[in-house]
Amino acid sequence: MYIFGYLRASTSDQNAKRAQSTLQQFVQDKGFRVAGWYIENESGASLKRPELLRLLEDAAIGDAIIIEQIDRLSRLDEQSWFQLKEMLRKKELKVISLDLPTSHIAFAPQITDEFTSSMIKAINGMMMDMLAAIARKDYQDRRRRQAEGIKKAKEEGKYKGRQADLELHEKIYQLRVINQLSIRDTAKLTNVSMRTVIRVAKKLQYERPERAIED
């Protein structure tokens, strides 16, 4: 059984690799190792996630996926969640989530008793469904509150749209453009993705053409 790590954050301003060391240590403590990592900044409310689909394609029958929480795998609606579960089922892929203790049984020696095995699978499946439903509701509630807040702000004439984190962007500019740090080091120091570093540096460099990044 190979174990693949899946890490996801919703936006490019978030660090999708945040939980990588925690997952790595958890797997090592169980006497296993992570065979590969699949990392992306995409919404969990959509199945159109290139790295997740690539993982599902690369994995062999009986392999496992390790995640931090079920919401990293799914904030999907019911139909899309069932579709993802069917994709997992076809390859008999185990999902191991830190927030779902019943899923940790995948690290245990193979259970030969058919009844016990069936019961554990049923309980684990039910818990996954519950956590996926909670993750979806949390997503919908946040979107609703956001929409309500924007509507109220517009009515009061206070809505200015999403404001960029100017302090963070300035720090990225100073590290990447002024101090000529690598994209990777800048991303690590500012706790953002490398994609964000590239985007912000390019934007600010365009606005401040007197500075150029050396190749």
TABEL-V771173 format. One record per helix or strand. SS is the DSSP state (A for helix, B for strand). FROM is the first residue (numbers start at 1). TO is the last residue. Records with the same first field share a line. If there is no record, write none. Layout:
SS->FROM-TO + FROM-TO
//
This chain:
B->3-9 + 34-41 + 64-67 + 94-97
A->20-29 + 50-58 + 70-73 + 78-90 + 101-107 + 114-155 + 166-178 + 183-190 + 194-207
//
